[in-house]
Amino acid sequence: MSTPASSSTLAPRRNALGHSTPAATRRSATSWLAILFFAGALLFGATALALGDVFYLRLATEALIFGGLALSVDLLLGRVGLLPLGQALFFGLGAYVSALVLKHWSDSFWLAMASALAFSMVAGLIGGLIAIRSKGVYFALISFGLAQVLSKVIYNTRELGASDGIIGVPAAAVAPGLNSGTPEGFFLVVLAIIGAVYLGLRYLMDTPVGRQLDAIRTNEHRVAFLGVDPWRYKLAAFVAAACIAGTSGALYPMLRGFVSPELMFFQVSGNAIINVIVGGTGTLIGPLYGSAILTGLRSVVGSFTAHHHIVIGVMFVIVVIVMPRGLIGYAAPALQRWLDARRTRKETRP
């Protein structure tokens, strides 16, 4: 027998003019944390520009790029329940396609991005057809194996620079008077792209497709029993994650001017998974926070010692033990309780 809902739950919310306010129009704690992240990124960029510190501006740009990779991991891990140990495959593929286009075809930013997106989509479809049929640790190992195979092929291909990679990638022309060689301009471009990816994923998760993905993560067999084919949704999520990772990777050579096979190595995939877990699995905004925190931490600790991986590893272990839901996984509920209490005080105020 179900218990009746409380009167506070059933009562409509009212604004200052006395009109009811639907729950959907109120910003959640996660939305406020997302606004805080992007506003903080803009403030950081403005401060670095005012101080003339190009290093930190480029470091923030790199954090956003790897944040895009972390978003692709969170789509699979946090929303579908698939652990991708080889997501760096698509990140590195997008980086190589972008570098080749910029160096040998055109300096167009949009052509490089479109080419990387197209190749990533095709690679995601092929890789998904291979990996999605497996589950659990087998999916993780197959995705890891696919990344290892492609990275070794590129590592031994002289035409792609072999172990040296591709160097001397020219700046990409984004618009008249703006190219990727302009630190502040390119930072804003990357921030806009990552923001668009985040908003797109947020919108997707609020659609029936997103709810199906959540249901597949919770109980795939029950979803199949209800007449829905989980395999199609998992494949679509895999391709979407590949496109996000490839698009993020396409931005890397524009920032650094080179690519190398190391972008496809397990370390890149592992760092993305750590970013997701530290920030908060399934929160979408958490991976961006995790990428920003860990990229900054690597830079700071790396200036003192070459063994910064030890510090990152210790931090990861502490977060998993103390905060298994990640930073946002704990911050969002606490902020939501504060927001609800604040709204209640406003509504009960005469």
N, C-alpha and C positions, 0 to 999 in steps of 0.2 A: 504494500500500500504506500503510495507516494505521499510525502509530507507536503503541506501547502507552502507556497513561497511566501516569504516575509513581505510585509506591506511596503518596506523600503525598496524591495526588488520590483514590486508591481507598480509602485507609484511612478508617474512620469516625471522626468527631470524638467525643471523649469529654469529659464534664464532670468536675467535681471528685469525683463519686461513682463514676466509672468507667463510667457509662452513655453509650451513643453518643448524639451530638447531631446530628440531621439538619442539613444545610447550610441548609435553608429556615428553620430556627428562629434562625439567627444573623443579627444585624443587619448590614446592609451599610454601607459608608461613607456612601452617600447617605442612609440612614435616620438615621445619627448626625448628619449635617449638617442634616437636617430637624428632628430633636429639638433641636439647638443653636439653630436659627433661632427656633422657637416658644418655647423656654425663654428665649432672649435677648429676645424680644418681651415676654414676661411680666415679665422683670426690668426692662426699659426702662420699661414701663408703671408698675410699682411704684415705681421711682425717681422718675419724673416726678410721680406722685401724691404721694409723700412730700415732694418739693420744692415742690409746689403749682404746677407749671409746666404749665398747660393747653395752651400753644402747642405744645410738643413732643409732648404726648399726642395732640392733634388731627393733628399732622403725621404721627405714626406711623400713625394711623388712615387717613389719606389714602394713605400708602404701601402699606398693606395692600389698600385698595380698588383702586388701580391695579395692585397685584400680582395681583389676581384677573383683571384685564384681560390682564395679561401671561401668566397661566396659559392663558387661552383662545387666545392667539396661539401659545404653545408647543405646545398640542395639535395645531394645524394645521401649524405650521412644523416643529417638532421631531419629531413623530410621524407625520405624513401627508406631509410634504414640500410643503405648500402655503403660499405667502407671502401673508398677508392684509393688504393695504395699507388696507383699510377696516373694520377690526374696531371702530373707534370708533363705527361706525353703531349697533351693538347696545348698546354702552356708553351712548351718548347716548340711545338709544331707551328703555332701562331707566330712565335718570335722569328723562326727561320723563314717562314713565308713572307712576313713583313720585311725582314732584312733583305731578302732576295729581290722583292719588288722595288724597294727603295734604292737598292744599289745598282740594279741592272735594267729596270724598266722605267720607273717614274718616281719623282719625289712627292707624289700626291699622298697625303695622309689618308684620304678617304679610299683611294684605290688599295693601299696597303691593308687597311682595316677590312675592307670588303673581301679581299683575297684571303686573308687569314680566317675570316668568318666562314667563307665557303669551304676551305680545306678542312677546317675544324669540324664543320657539320658533316662532311663526308666521312672523315676519320671517326667521328663520334658514332655515326650510323654503323660503320663496319665494326668498330670496337664493341658497340652495344650488341650487335647481333651475335658476337662471340661470347661476351662476358655475361650478358643479362640472363642467359639460360641457367647460370649457376647461382648459388646463394651462399651467404655467410662468408666463411673464410675462403671458400673456393673462388667466389667473386673477387675478393681482395687479392688473392694470389694471381688470378688471371689478369686483372688490371695491372698489377705490378709487372707481370711477365711481358705484357704488351709494351709497356713503357721501356723495359729493359731491352727488348728486341729492337725497337726503333732507335733508341739512343745509341746502341752499338752499331747499327747500320750507319747512322750519321757520323759517328765517331771514326768509322773506317772508310768514309767516302771522301776522297781527295777533292772532288768538285765542290763539296760543301765546307771545305776548310779542315776536314778531319778533326783531330783533337784540338786544333787551334780555333775552330769556329770561323765565323765571318766577322772581320774587323773593318773599320772605316765606313760604317753605315752612315750615309748622309742624313741631315736633318729633314724631317718630313714637313712639307708645306701644308698647314692646316687651313689657312685663309690668307688673303693678301696682307702682308705685314706681320703675319704670325706663323711661326714654325716651332718645331719641337726643340730647337736650340735656345728658345727663349724660356728660361726657367719658370718665371712667374706665369707666363701665358700657358705653357704646357701643363703646369700644375693645375690651373683652372680647367683646362680641357679634360685632363684625366679625372679630376674631381667630378666634373659633369657626367662623364661616361660611367663612372662607378656609381654615382648617385642614380643615374637612369637605370642601371642594372638592378640596383637595390629596390627601387620603386617598382620596377617590372616584376621582380620576384614577390614583393609584398602583394601586388595586385593579383598575381597568379595564385598565391596561396589562399586568397579570399574567394576564388572561383571554384566551381564544382571540380575542376581538374585538380586544384590544390587540395581540396578535401579528399579526393580519391587517393592522392599520394599519401596523405596522412593516414588514411584508412589502411592502405597497403603496408605502411610501416607498422601499424598496430597489429593487424591480423590479416595477412595476405590470403589465407585460406578462406576466411569468411567473406572477403571481397569477391573471390572467385565463385563462392557458393551463391552469392547474390546476382550472378550473371555478368559481372564485369571482368574483363580480361586484364589481369595485373601486368602481364608481360608488355602490352602495348604502352601502358602508362610508364612503366619502368624504362622502357626504351626511349620514350619521349623525354623523360627526365634526364637520361644519360646523354642524349644528343644535346639537350639544352645546356647541361653542365659543361659539355665539351665546347660548345660555342662560347660560353662565358669565359672559360679558361683560355681558349684560343684568342679571343678578343683582348683579354688582359695581357696575354703574352705578346701580342702584336705591338703593344705600347712599350715593351722593354727595350728593344733595339733603338727606338726613337729617343729614349732617355739616355741609355748608356753608350750607344754607338757601336755595339758589337753583340754577338750571340755566341754561345758555345754549347756543346753537347751536355754540359753539366746542368743546363736548364731542364733536362729531361730525367735527371738522376733522381733516385729515391729521396735524397735529402730535401729536394724542393717539395715533393709530395708530402714528406713527413712534416716539414715546417708548416705547410698549409693545414694539415690535420691538427697540429699543435695550436695554430692560430684559432681554429674553430673550437677546439675543446676549451682552451683558456678563455676565449671570449664568451662562449655559450652555444652549445650545439642546438640547432633548430631555431635560433633566435633571429638569424639573418644579419642583424646589426652587430651581433657579437663577434663574428669573424673579422669585421672591419676594426673593431676595438682591439681584438687580439693581434691583428697584423700591425696596427700602429704601435701598440705597447711593445711587442717583441722585436719589431724592426728597430725601434728606438733603443731598446735594451741591448740588442746586439751591437749597435753602433757605440753606445757608451761603454759597455763592458769590453768590447773589442779594442777600444783605444788603450786599455790597461793591460790586457792579456790576450794571447792568441787562443786561449782555452775557454772562450766565451760559451761554447756549447755545453760545458759543464754547468754553468750558471743557468742556462736555459733549461737544461734537463732537470736540475733541482727545482726550479720554479714550476715546471710542468708537473712534477711529482707532487709538490705541495698543493697545487691547485686541484689536481685530481683527488687527493685525499681530503682536503679541507672544503673545497667548493666543487664537487663533482658536476654541478650544473653550469659551471663557468661564472665569469664575472657578471654578465648580463642576466644569467639565470637566477642570480640572487638579487641583483640591483633592481631589476624590473618589478618583481613582486613587492619589494619594500617601497619603491616609489609609487606603485599602484595603490597600496594601502594608504599612503600619505595623501595621494590625490583624492581617493574616495572619502577619506575623513575630512578633507578640506571642502569637498563638494557638499558633504552632509552638513557641515557647520553653516555653510552659506544658505542651504535650503531651509534649515530650521531657524535661521536668524529671522526675527520679525521685521 
